[in-house]
Amino acid sequence: MTEAHLFVIGILLAWLAGIRVYLTVFGVGLAGLLGWVDLPPALQATESWWVLGTSAALAIAEFFADKIPGVDSAWDLVQTLARVPAGAFLAAATLSPSGELSGTALVAGAGVALASHGLKSGTRALLNTSPEPASNWVASAAEDTVVVGGLALALAHPWLALILVVACSLIGALIVWMIWRTLWKGMRWLMRQADSGQTQVRPGTLPR
């Protein structure tokens, strides 16, 4: 692969790690172990059985935790400590054929993972305001599908995967911003109505 292809794959892996870090690590290791792709030296550690087993177990735990309203947001908060560093490592390891991790690649990977993690967490926090859990299940299943499909596409057609990831990120960020903006306007309107009611009706001024 050319350096441009490796750069794109590294960015994509960091983005996927910000959503499903354990599933991403497991997918990378499995692809390398089965010979579907030649992993760089720094990523070959993901092919070991203990990394595969641990990431698979954690991916299963995340699969269920992510579908419970409230628990998913708490899980996202805790997983910030795993997703961002893992995204930084995956990006830097992909871009380091010699095995020496570049500081610039680490920062870039961390930034991309933090961006996708923030988009995911913000979306799920909005969905948790819904009284029914169906929206959480649909969103979680969609994220599982995006990570599995995105990982396969990143390894086979990285440039196409990058275009889709950028488009999805922009659309998702726009939707989250619009929803938050609408909710904030609604809250301000309710606060103004409450203040107006208190101003019109004060103790001692009620008609007799």
Residue, then its C-alpha position, 0 to 999 in steps of 0.5 A: m500500500t502507498e503512504a496515502h492509503l496507510f494514512v487513510i486507513g489509520i484515520l479510519l481506524a481511529w474514527l471507528a475506535g471512537i465508536r466501538v474500540y473493542l470491536t475495531v481492535f478485534g476486527v483488525g487482529l482477526a483480519g491480520l490473523l486470517g491473512w486478509v491484510d498484512l498488518p504493520p509491525a506495530l499492529q501485529a500485536t492485535e493478532s495474539w490470542w490474548v488480545l483477540g480474546t480480551s477484545a472479543a469479550l469486551a466487545i460482547a459486553e459493550f454490545f449489551a451495555d450500549k443498548i440499555p438507556g442510561v447505561d450506554s451514556a455511563w459506558d461512553l463516559v468511562q470508555t473515553l479513557a479507552r477509545v481515545p488512546a486506542g484510536a491514537f495507537l491504531a492511527a500511529a501504528t498504521l503509519s509507522p512501518s518501522g514500528e516506531l510510533s510518531g507523535t504527530a500520528l498519535v495526536a491526529g489519531a487521538g483527535v479523530a477518535l475524540a471527535s467520533h466519540g463525542l459525536k456518538s456520546g452526544t447522539r446517545a445523550l439526546l436519545n436518552t431523553s426519549p421515553e422509549p428504548a427503541s431509539n437506543w436499540v436502533a442507534s446501537a445496532a446502526e453503530d455496530t453495522v457502521v463499524v463492521g462495514g466501515l472496517a471491511l470497507a477501510l481495508a478494501h477501499p479506504w478512499l471510499a470509506l473515508i468519503l462515507v465517514v466524512a459525510c456521515s460525520l458532517i450529517g450526524a454533527l448537523i443533526v445533533w446541533m439542530i436537535w440541541r438548538t431546538l431543545w435549548k430554544g424550547m427550554r428558554w421559552l419555558m423559562r420565559q413563560a414561568d418568569s412571566g407567570q410569576t411576574q403577573v401573579r405575586p403574593g398579596t396582589l391576588p384579586r379579592 
